[in-house]
Each structure stands twice: as C-alpha cells, then as structure tokens.
Amino acid sequence: TGAGGGILDISSVEVTTVGADVIFKINTLGDIPSTDWGKYMIGISTTPGGDPVGNGWGRPISLTAGGGMDYWFGSWADSGQGVQLYQYSGSWSQIAASGPFAGGPPLAGLTNTIGSSFMSIKVPYASLGLGPTSSFEFDVYTSGGGGGDSAVDSLSNPFQTISDWGIPYSSGLSTTYTIPEPSTFVLLGLGGLALVATIRRRK
C-alpha cells in the first residue's frame, strides 16, 4: 500500500530477544516521523482460548490463528508517540502503557521507538506470561488514525489487506517465535552477537 507514502507498507519485522525483553522492529517503506500519523499493532496468541474476533483497541481486526489473540499492542507515531498493552481474559483490559497520552499503568521496560522507516516495541516477555523456551504466535498490522480503521497491511499477508479503511480484516495465518534459553544470552553476549529473527514479506 502506498498510503502515507509507504508508512503503512510493512517490508519486514525483526524479533529480537535481549536479556528478559523481546523487541519487535516493524520496518516500513515510508518515513514514519515525517508523516506522523501511522498506527502499528501486534496481535499475540500465547495460549489457546484467546479472542478470535476482536482486539484491545476494538478495531475491525482479528487473529484466528493460535486460537485467537490474548495480548495486543497498539502504538502510534503522533502526539509524542506511545504504546498500550492489553490482555484478553474473557474481555479486553489495558494492563500497561508508555507515552504522554497512553493512559493506563506504566510498565518498566515497555517502550516504543520510532526511526525513519521503523517502529520498534520492547516489552519484558514475563509480562506476556512467557519464559525461556516459550513460543507464541503473532501477526503485525498497520492502520490509520481513525478508531474504526482496519488493518491496511499485515505481516502474514503479502498483499494490501483491505480496499477501504473500515473493512474488517482477519489473520488466518501467523508467525511463531520461540524465546531462547538463558544460556543462549550468555553465549551471544560473549561473542558480541545478537539473536534476530527476521520475517520478510513475500512480494
């Protein structure tokens, strides 16, 4: 999609584990800070029994893979930038936030960072109920500023996902990531390496 000069077009997503944190770096084809209105979201399924029809922001976006999402990150580039974390346990509730207008309780380690063509979200993986060797399924979405805007692009879909802002979008596919064992952190630290899983879009 060329919306916003490519800021909603996902080129790849890098998932990195650093210490006790997991980092999602969403790479785009446009300059996010100069356009300053994109929304970047992640739906995560850690266990069966999540929500297969909705998400924390109440947008027309859903994840059916993995039994539905039970965590949701919603982040934005405007208004000083920010990120909100929601959890599903029969209903959605905001459990953490970061940013001047994010609301909700703060969580140490929850941040979002914007570069010329990326949005990065960092969170302690324990806050998602995960530990070393845990796996989770996820999909990444981009959208506009309207509260009813759907997913214009999705990591699991190589094409533009919708033809108009309010059309619902459901992810039937997802990507799986496994958190490495703690011993891996030590070995990588000694070698000066970083563990990065990069998911590239099929074109």
Secondary structure, DSSP 4 states (H G I P E B T S, - for coil): --GGGTTT-EEEEEEEEETTEEEEEEEESS-HHHH---EEEEEEESSSS-BSS--TT--SEEE-GGGSBSEEEEEESSTT-EEEEEEESSSEEEEEEESTT--S-B-TT-EEEEETTEEEEEEEGGGGT--TT-EEEEEEEEE-SSTT---SEETTBSS---SSTT--EEES--EEEEPPPHHHHHHHHHHT---EEEEEPP-
